[in-house]
């Protein structure tokens, strides 16, 4: 084995070693990016679960719907009770305007 063959072999080994290090670095960085993305997704999922946990369930929505129907019925009753009062107030107002002269 002469010096030229040994130099060529060392060059080839150096090239193979650098290629292996490059591939290893690429795979590691890719894995690190995947880990970072996984961490971000987990954080988002936890935030969404926390948000969803505070939302009302079906029974609460049904109860609210019943309460809204009851309030609508009460408002209709109040409107019906105020209609005669408004007519009386209009008559009093007309009377006062007529008797002022």
PABADO-270567 format. One line per 10 residues: number of its first residue (from 1); their letters; for each residue x, y, z of N, C-alpha, C, O. Coordinates in pm, whole numbers. Each point is the difference from the previous one (the first is absolute). Example, Ala and Ser with C-alpha at 12.3 -4.5 7.8 and 13.67 -1.06 7.14 Angstrom:
<nodes>
1> as> 1319:-569:780:-89:119:0:90:120:0:104:-2:66; -139:107:-138:82:119:6:-77:109:73:51:111:17
</nodes>
This chain:
<nodes>
1> xxxxxxxxxx> 83:-116:0:-83:116:0:89:124:0:83:19:88; -103:60:-185:83:120:-5:-75:119:58:-115:-12:43; 179:122:-41:-55:121:62:-123:52:-74:-93:48:65; 89:-57:-196:-114:48:-78:-126:-81:29:-109:55:14; 126:-189:-4:-117:-83:32:-50:29:140:-120:6:24; 212:12:69:-38:31:138:-69:135:8:-98:17:74; 147:80:-149:-62:133:-4:-140:-8:-59:-92:64:49; 75:-145:-156:-132:-17:-62:-96:-68:97:-116:39:11; 164:-141:59:-84:-71:95:-43:93:114:-116:-3:43; 209:84:6:-36:95:106:-100:104:-50:-89:41:74
11> xxxxxxxxxx> 103:0:-197:-95:94:-60:-138:-63:-11:-101:64:30; 97:-187:-73:-128:-69:-14:-64:-19:138:-121:21:15; 199:-60:85:-53:-19:134:-49:134:55:-105:6:64; 181:101:-88:-40:133:47:-131:41:-66:-89:54:66; 77:-79:-196:-123:34:-71:-119:-79:53:-107:56:21; 124:-186:2:-106:-84:54:-39:44:141:-119:2:35; 219:32:45:-28:45:136:-76:132:0:-95:15:78; 133:80:-161:-72:128:-9:-142:-21:-52:-92:67:46; 74:-157:-140:-133:-29:-51:-87:-60:111:-116:37:16; 173:-131:61:-75:-61:110:-36:104:105:-112:-1:51
21> xxxxxxxxxx> 204:91:-19:-28:106:98:-108:93:-54:-88:41:76; 93:-8:-204:-102:86:-61:-138:-64:6:-99:66:32; 92:-195:-64:-129:-70:4:-51:-6:143:-119:21:26; 209:-51:67:-40:-6:142:-51:137:47:-101:7:70; 169:99:-107:-41:135:39:-136:33:-61:-86:57:68; 66:-91:-193:-128:26:-67:-114:-74:70:-106:57:25; 128:-185:6:-103:-78:68:-28:54:140:-115:5:42; 218:35:30:-17:53:134:-77:131:-3:-90:21:81; 125:67:-173:-73:128:-12:-144:-23:-41:-90:71:45; 69:-168:-130:-136:-32:-40:-80:-53:117:-117:34:18
31> xxxxxxxxxx> 181:-117:63:-66:-52:119:-25:112:101:-105:2:65; 198:91:-52:-18:113:92:-116:87:-46:-78:48:82; 66:-27:-213:-111:79:-52:-131:-73:27:-100:63:37; 99:-193:-54:-121:-75:27:-35:7:149:-117:9:35; 217:-14:50:-24:10:144:-56:137:35:-91:11:81; 145:95:-142:-49:135:24:-143:14:-48:-84:59:69; 54:-112:-186:-137:6:-51:-94:-80:88:-114:41:23; 160:-155:25:-82:-82:89:-29:74:130:-112:-6:51; 211:76:2:-20:79:121:-101:112:-23:-86:24:85; 95:44:-199:-95:106:-32:-142:-57:-15:-96:62:47
41> xxxxxxxxxx> 84:-178:-111:-132:-61:-15:-58:-42:134:-119:16:24; 203:-71:63:-47:-37:133:-48:122:77:-101:-5:70; 175:114:-82:-40:123:69:-134:49:-53:-86:41:78; 67:-46:-209:-127:42:-58:-114:-91:43:-111:47:27; 137:-177:-21:-104:-94:42:-40:25:144:-118:-4:33; 216:29:53:-31:28:141:-84:126:10:-96:6:77; 132:97:-154:-77:125:3:-143:-24:-50:-95:53:59; 78:-131:-165:-133:-30:-51:-81:-82:100:-119:26:19; 183:-123:44:-71:-80:100:-45:88:117:-110:-18:52; 193:111:-12:-36:91:110:-118:88:-41:-91:24:79
51> xxxxxxxxxx> 92:22:-204:-110:83:-50:-130:-80:-9:-106:48:40; 115:-170:-90:-119:-84:-17:-56:-42:136:-121:-17:14; 208:2:85:-46:-43:131:-93:104:62:-87:-35:79; 105:162:-114:-82:106:58:-127:30:-82:-81:83:41; 64:-149:-153:-121:20:-79:-118:-70:65:18:-102:67; -138:155:-85:-118:-65:60:-31:-132:-72:23:-15:-120; -76:-79:198:-36:-128:-61:-146:7:-49:-64:105:7; 14:-216:-57:-133:-2:-61:-109:32:101:-97:68:-34; 111:-116:157:-104:28:100:-4:148:35:-108:55:21; 223:9:-14:2:144:30:-66:79:-112:-74:94:26
61> xxxxxxxxxx> 100:-132:-151:-61:69:-114:-152:-22:1:-76:92:-29; 33:-213:62:-143:-29:6:-67:82:111:-109:53:-19; 177:-43:134:-54:82:110:-10:147:-41:-99:67:30; 201:-18:-99:-4:140:-46:-113:22:-100:-64:105:1; 41:-203:-87:-109:12:-96:-134:8:72:-86:80:-38; 67:-161:140:-123:6:78:-16:133:71:-109:57:5; 219:-7:51:-4:131:67:-35:111:-99:-75:92:33; 129:-100:-155:-31:102:-100:-147:-3:-39:-62:105:-20; 4:-224:9:-142:-10:-33:-85:58:112:-100:68:-26; 139:-92:152:-74:55:113:9:152:1:-100:67:27
71> xxxxxxxxxx> 217:-12:-57:16:146:-3:-81:61:-114:-57:108:15; 52:-178:-127:-81:50:-113:-147:5:40:-71:95:-35; 25:-196:105:-141:-1:44:-25:113:100:-104:65:-7; 198:-42:98:-17:110:96:0:135:-70:-79:88:37; 165:-70:-136:3:127:-73:-129:22:-78:-48:112:-11; -7:-218:-43:-128:13:-69:-108:43:99:-84:84:-33; 85:-140:153:-96:39:103:16:145:41:-98:71:19; 223:-26:-5:25:140:36:-48:92:-112:-58:105:27; 82:-144:-151:-46:81:-113:-152:9:-1:-55:108:-24; -11:-218:50:-147:1:3:-51:86:116:-104:65:-13
81> xxxxxxxxxx> 176:-64:125:-43:81:114:26:148:-23:-73:84:53; 174:-49:-130:33:141:-24:-88:63:-108:-12:123:-4; -47:-202:-82:-83:56:-109:-117:81:56:-19:112:-47; -62:-160:143:-109:84:52:52:122:74:-62:106:-3; 175:-121:68:58:115:71:40:109:-99:-18:119:28; 72:-158:-140:38:98:-103:-124:70:-55:4:121:-23; -115:-195:2:-123:63:-48:-55:99:103:-45:109:-35; 50:-148:161:-47:91:106:86:125:6:-52:111:17; 180:-128:-30:91:115:3:-27:92:-118:5:122:15; -34:-178:-132:-33:82:-117:-130:78:25:-10:117:-38
91> xxxxxxxxxx> -89:-180:99:-126:70:29:21:112:100:-55:109:-17; 135:-134:120:29:105:98:73:115:-66:-30:117:28; 125:-148:-114:76:103:-70:-92:82:-89:10:123:-2; -98:-188:-72:-96:73:-85:-92:88:83:-28:114:-37; -19:-166:148:-87:77:87:71:126:53:-56:109:1; 180:-129:43:74:116:51:28:103:-107:-2:120:28; 28:-164:-148:25:94:-110:-128:75:-37:5:119:-31; -120:-187:34:-126:65:-33:-42:98:110:-49:109:-33; 65:-142:157:-46:83:111:95:116:29:-34:88:79; 150:-87:-140:96:108:24:-50:131:-59:30:106:55
101> x> -103:-109:-161:-40:121:-71:-110:70:68:-45:104:-48
</nodes>
